[in-house]
């Protein structure tokens, strides 16, 4: 794909929030060789066109369902409620579908069969996590247990459905508060904007029901902290990452957009490192 005679892969981005806009800027700036940004989708089309006017090659602003026909690779960065509006057309067209809403993917695993039937692929970026290559390797040898402990500033968790539905007060916390302990599947339902990392971990490892998750609102941290502990037949390991929250969205780490860029590089680079 790096051959100068090969047409660049066409990229579309669903959603121009903190992640989508950052990825769009990087690709428009030439960060990924052999890839061009051809289309985006946004809730406010006029506003999107204004923001994209500064780009060297402003992409088309299209409805969500039209992205699958417009591009070879579709990156999904929309609220989970709109996930299927992007996923189904993209995979029905045999495209590469790159979802950030990994939690929503857990609820629609039938998309894997659709991808198989239509010749599409689903590639889930690592996102704001760490070491999914090691988790995949451990899974091939047999995983005994996987646990994710998430610690975030309270402001990044206060709008989560689990917090709202249970009336959990997060203002003026003076000590860490455990909000949730259970499976990755249930965590993704209660914290759809926060626990895509848990869903990605589950998909890489031993599944959403066997992957355990704890979620803490912690006034003592200024970054989103994710700690993963894995026990397996081939290795036991613990990994921790402290993500700087995005300026535009405290629920999202800045590294998430760069994880998407790294995943896009894997589609075009002549050398790929990591399993």
Rosetta silent file (secondary structure, phi, psi, omega in degrees, C-alpha in Angstrom):
SEQUENCE: XXXXXXXXXXXXXXXXXXXXXXXXXXXXXXXXXXXXXXXXXXXXXXXXXXXXXXXXXXXXXXXXXXXXXXXXXXXXXXXXXXXXXXXXXXXXXXXXXXXXXXXXXXXXXXXXXXXXXXXXXXXXXXXXXXXXXXXXXXXXXXXXXXXXXXXXXXXXXXXXXXXXXXXXXXXXXXXXXXXXXXXXXXXXXXXXXXXXXXXXXXXXXXXXXXXXXXXXXXXXXXXXXXXXXXXXXXXXXXXXXXXXXXXXXXXXXXXXXXXXXXXXXXXXXXXXXXX
SCORE:     score description
SCORE:     0.000 S_00000001
   1 L     0.000  -13.975  178.685    0.000    0.000    0.000 S_00000001
   2 L   -83.150   -8.998  178.849    3.008    2.260    0.277 S_00000001
   3 L   -60.177  134.148 -177.974    3.656    1.966   -3.495 S_00000001
   4 L   -64.125  -18.434 -179.811    3.284    5.363   -5.183 S_00000001
   5 L   -86.683   -9.952 -179.142    1.183    3.685   -7.857 S_00000001
   6 L   -86.999  126.786  178.224   -1.340    2.411   -5.318 S_00000001
   7 L   -59.696  144.184  179.090   -4.280    4.757   -4.701 S_00000001
   8 L   -65.769  148.367  173.120   -4.434    5.963   -1.091 S_00000001
   9 E   -64.713  137.622  179.360   -6.932    4.346    1.233 S_00000001
  10 E   -91.121  128.338 -177.773   -9.984    6.548    1.633 S_00000001
  11 E  -111.044  137.198  171.056  -10.836    7.393    5.250 S_00000001
  12 E  -124.419  144.945 -179.402  -14.165    8.516    6.695 S_00000001
  13 E  -122.795  122.299  177.075  -14.721    9.628   10.281 S_00000001
  14 E   -93.730  107.535  179.530  -18.115    9.368   11.982 S_00000001
  15 L   104.293  126.598 -179.238  -18.285   12.084   14.617 S_00000001
  16 L  -116.330   44.893  172.352  -16.208   15.238   15.020 S_00000001
  17 L   -78.798 -155.114 -176.297  -15.882   15.374   18.791 S_00000001
  18 H   -59.012  -43.631 -177.570  -12.556   15.496   20.619 S_00000001
  19 H   -74.778  -51.610 -175.832  -11.317   12.215   19.121 S_00000001
  20 H   -58.730  -43.198 -178.496  -12.762   12.524   15.623 S_00000001
  21 H   -67.717  -38.312  178.934  -11.514   16.067   15.070 S_00000001
  22 H   -64.274  -44.703  178.254   -8.036   15.224   16.319 S_00000001
  23 H   -62.728  -43.188 -179.741   -7.793   12.216   13.986 S_00000001
  24 H   -59.199  -45.032 -179.482   -9.123   14.312   11.090 S_00000001
  25 H   -62.639  -43.286 -178.355   -6.484   17.010   11.628 S_00000001
  26 H   -63.041  -46.022 -177.796   -3.668   14.471   11.815 S_00000001
  27 H   -68.332  -41.422  177.729   -4.691   12.656    8.634 S_00000001
  28 H   -61.772  -31.351  179.661   -5.298   15.886    6.723 S_00000001
  29 L   -80.984    2.477  176.424   -1.825   16.981    7.821 S_00000001
  30 L    88.958   19.309 -177.112   -0.284   13.891    6.245 S_00000001
  31 L   -67.105  -25.420 -179.321    0.320   11.887    9.435 S_00000001
  32 L  -119.951  108.080  179.305   -0.671    8.615    7.735 S_00000001
  33 L   -64.417  150.480  177.928    0.972    7.946    4.393 S_00000001
  34 L    62.800   30.245  175.940   -1.150    6.336    1.694 S_00000001
  35 E  -145.758  136.395  179.628   -4.380    7.489    3.339 S_00000001
  36 E  -128.949  140.964  178.216   -6.634   10.444    2.562 S_00000001
  37 E   -83.606  115.141 -175.355   -9.576   11.864    4.495 S_00000001
  38 E  -110.662  -20.633 -176.057  -12.538   11.951    2.112 S_00000001
  39 E  -157.195  151.842  173.125  -15.626   12.228    4.333 S_00000001
  40 E  -139.749  166.890  172.613  -16.875   12.955    7.836 S_00000001
  41 E  -133.863  140.273 -178.788  -20.225   12.997    9.548 S_00000001
  42 L  -148.918  152.051 -178.877  -21.303   15.423   12.264 S_00000001
  43 L   -62.366  -41.897  179.121  -24.489   16.360   14.081 S_00000001
  44 L  -106.315   96.546 -173.804  -24.143   20.034   13.050 S_00000001
  45 H   -62.938  -43.417 -178.240  -23.245   19.949    9.367 S_00000001
  46 H   -63.335  -43.376  178.825  -22.787   23.707    8.960 S_00000001
  47 H   -63.453  -39.960  179.148  -20.523   23.905   12.011 S_00000001
  48 H   -61.915  -43.383 -179.636  -18.512   20.946   10.739 S_00000001
  49 H   -63.381  -35.618  176.570  -17.977   22.607    7.376 S_00000001
  50 H   -63.614  -45.225 -177.554  -16.726   25.744    9.136 S_00000001
  51 H   -68.481  -29.667 -176.984  -14.232   23.745   11.219 S_00000001
  52 H   -88.101   -9.897 -176.284  -13.025   21.799    8.188 S_00000001
  53 L   -60.845  -26.498 -178.639  -12.578   24.843    5.963 S_00000001
  54 L   -79.279  -10.234 -177.294   -9.001   25.267    7.245 S_00000001
  55 L   -68.023  153.068  177.874   -8.017   21.776    6.084 S_00000001
  56 L   -66.103  -35.481  175.134   -5.728   21.392    3.106 S_00000001
  57 L  -134.308   86.163 -177.817   -8.363   19.116    1.516 S_00000001
  58 L   -57.165  126.673 -179.851  -11.721   19.618    3.257 S_00000001
  59 L   -77.208  164.358  173.741  -13.637   16.316    3.250 S_00000001
  60 E   -70.239  146.924  174.373  -17.291   15.934    2.334 S_00000001
  61 E  -104.245  111.760 -171.717  -19.770   16.131    5.224 S_00000001
  62 L  -122.175  162.639  172.034  -22.170   13.219    4.774 S_00000001
  63 L   -64.672  155.559 -178.657  -24.913   11.422    6.709 S_00000001
  64 H   -52.886  -45.022 -173.529  -23.703    8.531    8.895 S_00000001
  65 H   -70.506  -12.259 -178.193  -25.221    5.881    6.658 S_00000001
  66 H   -91.554   -9.592 -174.964  -23.397    7.240    3.578 S_00000001
  67 H   -66.525  -33.412 -178.396  -19.869    6.838    4.941 S_00000001
  68 H   -62.049  -32.173  178.565  -19.682    3.144    4.038 S_00000001
  69 H   -82.887  -23.326 -172.552  -20.016    3.912    0.338 S_00000001
  70 H   -86.132  -22.224 -169.692  -17.649    6.866    0.428 S_00000001
  71 L  -138.697  166.110  176.426  -14.568    5.308    2.030 S_00000001
  72 L   -89.181  -30.867 -177.760  -12.469    2.180    2.489 S_00000001
  73 E  -127.625  129.551  179.756  -11.955    2.706    6.223 S_00000001
  74 E  -121.619  118.346  176.620  -14.575    4.121    8.587 S_00000001
  75 E   -95.715  126.139 -177.156  -13.603    5.292   12.068 S_00000001
  76 E  -101.043  118.886  179.275  -16.563    5.462   14.473 S_00000001
  77 L  -132.804   38.188 -175.568  -16.458    8.189   17.158 S_00000001
  78 L  -105.219  164.840  172.263  -20.183    8.774   17.784 S_00000001
  79 L   -56.425  147.896 -173.702  -22.369    8.314   20.884 S_00000001
  80 H   -55.970  -27.488 -178.834  -23.262    4.649   21.399 S_00000001
  81 H   -63.472  -22.890 -178.106  -26.900    5.343   20.446 S_00000001
  82 H  -106.145    7.551 -175.239  -25.794    5.964   16.836 S_00000001
  83 H   -53.818  -49.291 -174.682  -23.285    3.114   16.636 S_00000001
  84 H   -69.239  -24.801  177.188  -25.342    0.851   14.370 S_00000001
  85 H   -64.464  -24.268  177.430  -26.062    3.695   11.929 S_00000001
  86 H   -95.057  -44.948 -170.847  -22.357    3.645   11.135 S_00000001
  87 H   -65.052  -49.477 -173.351  -21.498   -0.019   11.633 S_00000001
  88 H   -63.742  -50.376  178.831  -24.112   -1.747    9.486 S_00000001
  89 H   -62.474  -37.381 -178.934  -23.658    0.279    6.263 S_00000001
  90 H   -63.671  -49.059 -177.798  -19.859    0.166    6.600 S_00000001
  91 H   -73.771  -31.665  176.448  -19.675   -3.592    7.051 S_00000001
  92 H   -63.987  -25.563  178.035  -22.435   -4.245    4.504 S_00000001
  93 L   -91.103    5.436  178.009  -20.182   -2.504    1.982 S_00000001
  94 L    73.139   27.762 -175.803  -17.257   -4.751    2.930 S_00000001
  95 L   -90.523  172.176  169.306  -15.258   -1.930    4.502 S_00000001
  96 E   -86.574  119.851 -176.941  -12.785   -1.780    7.368 S_00000001
  97 E  -109.893  121.999 -175.932  -14.778   -0.607   10.381 S_00000001
  98 E  -116.557   93.670 -175.185  -12.806    0.874   13.286 S_00000001
  99 E   -89.007  134.914  168.851  -15.095    1.407   16.303 S_00000001
 100 L   -87.824  -25.733  178.944  -14.239    3.490   19.349 S_00000001
 101 L   -83.494   67.155 -177.759  -17.549    2.455   20.947 S_00000001
 102 H   -63.856  -29.229  176.793  -16.264   -1.000   21.844 S_00000001
 103 H   -62.631  -38.013  177.393  -18.936   -1.269   24.526 S_00000001
 104 H   -68.670  -31.991  177.819  -21.627   -0.995   21.866 S_00000001
 105 H   -62.893  -35.153  177.343  -19.881   -3.709   19.876 S_00000001
 106 H   -58.638  -31.483 -178.704  -20.394   -6.080   22.830 S_00000001
 107 L   -84.077   -8.263 -176.066  -24.138   -5.600   22.377 S_00000001
 108 L  -137.567   56.383 -178.714  -23.989   -6.322   18.641 S_00000001
 109 L   -68.377  -11.141  175.571  -21.620   -9.231   18.153 S_00000001
 110 H   -64.579  -15.450  178.105  -23.700  -10.255   15.141 S_00000001
 111 H   -64.514  -25.013  178.693  -21.666   -7.633   13.289 S_00000001
 112 H   -65.387  -41.515  177.933  -18.787  -10.118   13.193 S_00000001
 113 H   -67.129  -38.228  177.176  -20.875  -12.468   11.068 S_00000001
 114 H   -61.512  -43.547  178.493  -21.925   -9.562    8.839 S_00000001
 115 H   -60.984  -41.433 -179.743  -18.267   -8.658    8.324 S_00000001
 116 H   -64.017  -42.049 -178.298  -17.476  -12.268    7.437 S_00000001
 117 H   -67.855  -37.432 -173.146  -20.321  -12.456    4.925 S_00000001
 118 H   -99.772   -1.111  179.501  -19.524   -9.156    3.200 S_00000001
 119 L    80.498   19.026  177.855  -15.730   -9.280    3.324 S_00000001
 120 L   -89.859  175.134  177.332  -15.427   -6.461    5.865 S_00000001
 121 E  -137.192  145.063  173.598  -13.169   -6.231    8.898 S_00000001
 122 E  -112.293  118.520  179.962  -13.673   -4.889   12.417 S_00000001
 123 L  -120.386  113.744 -178.297  -10.512   -3.445   13.954 S_00000001
 124 L   -95.323  115.300  177.298  -10.848   -2.170   17.535 S_00000001
 125 L   -64.271  155.521  177.796   -8.098    0.324   18.482 S_00000001
 126 L   -61.695  -33.338  179.359   -6.442   -0.076   21.869 S_00000001
 127 L    71.012 -140.673 -174.994   -7.788    3.345   22.865 S_00000001
 128 L   -89.097   32.300 -178.062   -6.875    4.697   26.292 S_00000001
 129 L  -115.416 -164.901 -176.932   -5.559    1.348   27.481 S_00000001
 130 L  -149.380  143.773  166.533   -2.245   -0.468   27.362 S_00000001
 131 L    70.333   30.194  178.441   -0.858   -3.825   26.314 S_00000001
 132 H   -66.945  -21.427  175.458   -3.669   -5.466   24.362 S_00000001
 133 H   -65.092  -40.916  177.911   -0.980   -7.276   22.365 S_00000001
 134 H   -67.682  -37.285  179.137    0.156   -9.006   25.575 S_00000001
 135 H   -65.357  -43.021  177.682   -3.455   -9.795   26.504 S_00000001
 136 H   -61.523  -41.608  178.989   -4.079  -11.371   23.087 S_00000001
 137 H   -63.623  -43.699  179.292   -0.926  -13.446   23.435 S_00000001
 138 H   -63.843  -36.879 -179.294   -1.964  -14.596   26.918 S_00000001
 139 H   -63.860  -34.497  179.855   -5.437  -15.470   25.637 S_00000001
 140 H   -68.739  -22.795  178.486   -3.945  -17.811   23.046 S_00000001
 141 H   -97.964   -8.933  178.670   -2.237  -19.683   25.867 S_00000001
 142 L   107.049  106.454 -179.168   -5.199  -19.654   28.228 S_00000001
 143 E   -92.762  135.897  175.762   -6.192  -16.813   30.585 S_00000001
 144 E   -88.464  -45.611  179.925   -7.144  -17.508   34.196 S_00000001
 145 E  -157.891  149.998  174.718   -8.338  -14.009   35.125 S_00000001
 146 E  -135.659  131.353  178.210   -8.367  -10.402   33.917 S_00000001
 147 E  -134.029  132.359  175.606   -9.196   -7.391   36.089 S_00000001
 148 E  -112.877  127.867  173.757   -9.392   -3.716   35.114 S_00000001
 149 E  -114.942  117.584 -179.522   -9.381   -0.994   37.774 S_00000001
 150 E  -106.014  129.852  174.335  -10.365    2.453   36.461 S_00000001
 151 E  -125.547  123.962 -178.989   -9.803    5.620   38.480 S_00000001
 152 E  -134.676  153.895  170.933  -11.049    8.923   37.111 S_00000001
 153 L   -58.081  142.081 -175.936  -11.670   12.439   38.411 S_00000001
 154 H   -53.137  -34.637 -177.708  -15.324   12.640   39.530 S_00000001
 155 H   -60.708  -28.206 -178.737  -16.205   15.189   36.818 S_00000001
 156 H   -81.673   -3.446 -176.526  -15.512   12.597   34.140 S_00000001
 157 L  -121.216  -10.745 -168.899  -18.016   10.126   35.632 S_00000001
 158 L   -66.449  -22.668 -179.726  -20.929   12.201   36.912 S_00000001
 159 L   -94.747    1.199 -178.974  -23.046   11.857   33.725 S_00000001
 160 L   -63.772  139.374 -179.332  -22.701    8.071   33.448 S_00000001
 161 H   -53.137  -39.697  179.894  -26.082    6.250   33.408 S_00000001
 162 H   -61.872  -40.128 -179.867  -25.089    4.079   36.389 S_00000001
 163 H   -70.267  -45.130 -178.390  -24.286    7.180   38.432 S_00000001
 164 H   -66.936  -47.547 -176.456  -27.403    9.082   37.368 S_00000001
 165 H   -63.992  -30.543 -178.901  -29.813    6.138   37.731 S_00000001
 166 L   -98.433    4.783  176.948  -28.555    5.339   41.220 S_00000001
 167 L    57.798   40.610 -177.721  -28.402    8.962   42.354 S_00000001
 168 L   -84.124  117.124 -179.503  -24.752    8.694   43.358 S_00000001
 169 L   -77.213  128.974 -179.811  -23.444   12.122   44.468 S_00000001
 170 L  -117.534   -4.335  177.241  -19.974   12.901   43.133 S_00000001
 171 L   -74.527  141.924  174.015  -19.685   16.585   44.002 S_00000001
 172 L    63.057   30.190  174.068  -17.327   17.485   46.842 S_00000001
 173 L   -66.550  138.935  178.253  -15.831   14.012   47.218 S_00000001
 174 L  -113.268   -5.294  179.215  -12.924   14.003   49.659 S_00000001
 175 L  -147.921  157.907  178.504  -11.887   10.358   49.214 S_00000001
 176 L   -58.096  140.655 -178.720  -11.983    7.740   46.417 S_00000001
 177 E  -125.792  124.801  176.934  -15.450    6.219   45.944 S_00000001
 178 E   -76.505  119.154 -178.027  -16.106    2.795   44.409 S_00000001
 179 E   -96.719  -29.445 -173.528  -18.918    3.221   41.879 S_00000001
 180 E  -156.169  142.262  171.034  -19.020   -0.218   40.282 S_00000001
 181 E  -144.075  120.218 -177.735  -17.629   -3.721   40.639 S_00000001
 182 E   171.206 -156.062 -176.605  -18.667   -6.439   38.202 S_00000001
 183 E   -79.996  159.373  176.560  -18.271   -7.744   34.658 S_00000001
 184 H   -63.297  -32.745  179.166  -17.035   -5.767   31.671 S_00000001
 185 H   -62.482  -47.554  179.997  -20.396   -6.380   29.996 S_00000001
 186 H   -69.875  -34.431  178.032  -22.304   -4.685   32.818 S_00000001
 187 H   -62.943  -39.887 -179.638  -19.690   -1.937   33.125 S_00000001
 188 H   -65.259  -32.899  178.022  -20.125   -1.056   29.457 S_00000001
 189 H   -71.634  -41.049 -175.852  -23.887   -0.703   29.977 S_00000001
 190 H   -82.397  -21.093 -177.648  -23.583    1.514   33.035 S_00000001
 191 L  -136.088   61.601 -172.137  -20.674    3.618   31.773 S_00000001
 192 L   -61.957  -26.664 -179.457  -20.997    3.652   27.954 S_00000001
 193 L   -93.681   -7.537 -175.490  -18.821    6.736   27.485 S_00000001
 194 L  -113.085  -26.755 -169.605  -16.181    5.653   29.986 S_00000001
 195 L  -111.615   30.516  170.810  -15.683    1.909   29.709 S_00000001
 196 H   -63.743  -27.602  176.814  -14.891    1.295   26.067 S_00000001
 197 H   -64.003  -38.739  178.792  -11.454    0.345   27.391 S_00000001
 198 H   -65.576  -37.969  178.550  -13.059   -2.457   29.413 S_00000001
 199 H   -67.470  -42.967  178.251  -14.871   -3.735   26.346 S_00000001
 200 H   -62.125  -41.326  177.708  -11.684   -3.676   24.254 S_00000001
 201 H   -61.353  -43.257 -179.860   -9.859   -5.550   27.023 S_00000001
 202 H   -63.837  -41.825 -179.126  -12.633   -8.149   27.152 S_00000001
 203 H   -67.203  -32.433  179.600  -12.591   -8.663   23.385 S_00000001
 204 H   -78.581  -26.230 -172.533   -8.816   -9.126   23.411 S_00000001
 205 L  -109.364 -110.878 -170.143   -8.843  -11.488   26.384 S_00000001
 206 L  -107.955   16.781  174.590  -11.338  -13.823   28.007 S_00000001
 207 L    96.311  161.501 -172.784  -14.646  -12.191   27.063 S_00000001
 208 L   -71.108  -22.058 -177.837  -17.007   -9.629   28.624 S_00000001
 209 L   -89.395  -23.861 -179.978  -18.462  -11.888   31.316 S_00000001
 210 L   -96.560  -13.304  177.693  -15.159  -13.162   32.696 S_00000001
 211 E   -83.694  121.746 -177.620  -13.365   -9.808   32.615 S_00000001
 212 E   -94.977  143.099 -175.727  -13.777   -8.063   35.982 S_00000001
 213 E  -134.310  136.646  167.072  -13.986   -4.274   36.306 S_00000001
 214 E  -120.060  137.702  179.119  -13.836   -1.795   39.176 S_00000001
 215 E  -123.722  123.281 -178.366  -14.660    1.869   38.592 S_00000001
 216 E  -118.660  134.977  166.126  -13.583    4.521   41.098 S_00000001
 217 E   -91.662  117.611 -170.744  -14.353    8.237   41.249 S_00000001
 218 L  -127.456  107.167 -179.953  -11.157    9.571   42.744 S_00000001
 219 L   -70.285   -7.583 -177.507  -10.718   13.255   43.676 S_00000001
 220 L   -90.353   -6.223  178.833   -7.041   12.567   44.308 S_00000001
 221 L  -110.219  148.092  177.193   -6.218   11.906   40.643 S_00000001
 222 L  -110.685   -5.104  179.078   -5.988   14.453   37.835 S_00000001
 223 L  -123.371  161.308  174.783   -5.591   11.841   35.087 S_00000001
 224 E   -82.231  116.658 -174.243   -7.614    8.852   33.942 S_00000001
 225 E  -108.468  125.309  178.527   -5.811    5.846   35.425 S_00000001
 226 E  -120.820  123.261  177.833   -6.295    2.333   34.032 S_00000001
 227 E  -121.179  128.977 -177.979   -4.677   -0.677   35.729 S_00000001
 228 E  -119.406  131.405  175.550   -4.907   -4.174   34.251 S_00000001
 229 E  -121.171  125.644 -177.850   -3.948   -7.398   36.021 S_00000001
 230 E  -124.583  134.069  170.963   -3.772  -10.632   34.019 S_00000001
 231 E  -120.799  130.037 -176.494   -3.099  -14.160   35.193 S_00000001
 232 E  -150.335  174.774 -179.039   -2.576  -16.808   32.532 S_00000001
 233 L   -68.713  -26.167 -175.492   -0.872  -20.068   31.692 S_00000001
 234 L  -104.596  -19.989  179.830    2.003  -18.320   29.927 S_00000001
 235 L  -170.208  147.899  168.849    2.505  -15.144   32.005 S_00000001
 236 E  -111.535  134.814  179.983    1.150  -13.053   34.846 S_00000001
 237 E  -153.988  156.280  177.312    1.415   -9.295   34.416 S_00000001
 238 E  -128.781  135.140 -177.602    0.142   -5.937   35.641 S_00000001
 239 E  -133.253  138.578  178.037   -0.011   -2.782   33.520 S_00000001
 240 E  -133.820  137.072  176.405   -0.946    0.788   34.447 S_00000001
 241 E  -132.345  136.768  176.628   -1.429    3.836   32.260 S_00000001
 242 E  -110.811  110.643 -175.679   -2.206    7.410   33.348 S_00000001
 243 E   -96.905  134.266  173.973   -3.987    9.273   30.567 S_00000001
 244 L   -74.301  124.125 -179.865   -4.144   13.036   30.306 S_00000001
 245 E   -63.298  147.700  176.288   -7.853   13.958   29.874 S_00000001
 246 L   -66.275  145.341  177.491   -8.818   15.691   26.651 S_00000001
 247 L   -64.409  -32.645 -176.099   -9.367   19.442   26.914 S_00000001
 248 L   -86.588  -21.782 -175.754  -12.676   19.068   25.077 S_00000001
 249 L  -151.797  103.468 -176.483  -13.975   15.993   26.924 S_00000001
 250 L   -64.147  -15.172  178.965  -12.734   14.975   30.404 S_00000001
 251 L   -78.248  -12.913 -173.716  -14.139   11.456   29.916 S_00000001
 252 L  -116.477  133.924  175.489  -11.657   10.830   27.095 S_00000001
 253 E   -80.930  147.621 -179.952   -7.879   10.534   27.293 S_00000001
 254 L   -60.638  -29.520 -175.521   -5.767   12.406   24.761 S_00000001
 255 H   -67.551  -18.898 -176.263   -4.008    9.159   23.845 S_00000001
 256 H   -60.150  -45.845  178.971   -7.216    7.714   22.367 S_00000001
 257 H   -62.117  -39.143  179.659   -6.938    9.752   19.173 S_00000001
 258 H   -69.697  -28.066  174.556   -3.277    8.785   18.836 S_00000001
 259 H   -65.242  -38.709  176.437   -4.273    5.140   19.274 S_00000001
 260 H   -63.911  -44.537  178.519   -6.546    5.505   16.239 S_00000001
 261 H   -58.789  -42.696  178.839   -3.693    7.061   14.261 S_00000001
 262 H   -63.242  -39.368  178.711   -1.459    4.123   15.235 S_00000001
 263 H   -66.116  -37.076  177.491   -4.170    1.665   14.120 S_00000001
 264 H   -66.610  -38.259  177.187   -4.456    3.475   10.776 S_00000001
 265 H   -58.548  -37.886 -177.731   -0.681    3.246   10.336 S_00000001
 266 H   -63.036  -21.996  179.837   -0.924   -0.540   10.687 S_00000001
 267 H   -79.501  -20.515 -172.420   -3.112   -0.603    7.586 S_00000001
 268 H  -124.912  -22.041 -174.242   -0.552    1.110    5.388 S_00000001
 269 L   -71.135  143.765  177.046    2.953    0.848    6.897 S_00000001
 270 L   -74.192  -18.204  177.504    5.458   -1.585    5.351 S_00000001
 271 L  -125.536  125.830  177.536    6.726   -2.471    8.850 S_00000001
 272 L  -122.986  127.114 -179.212    4.381   -3.326   11.730 S_00000001
 273 L  -111.398  132.286 -178.829    5.709   -4.011   15.232 S_00000001
 274 L   107.254  141.998 -176.167    3.651   -5.825   17.852 S_00000001
 275 L   -81.751    0.000    0.000    1.355   -8.826   17.588 S_00000001
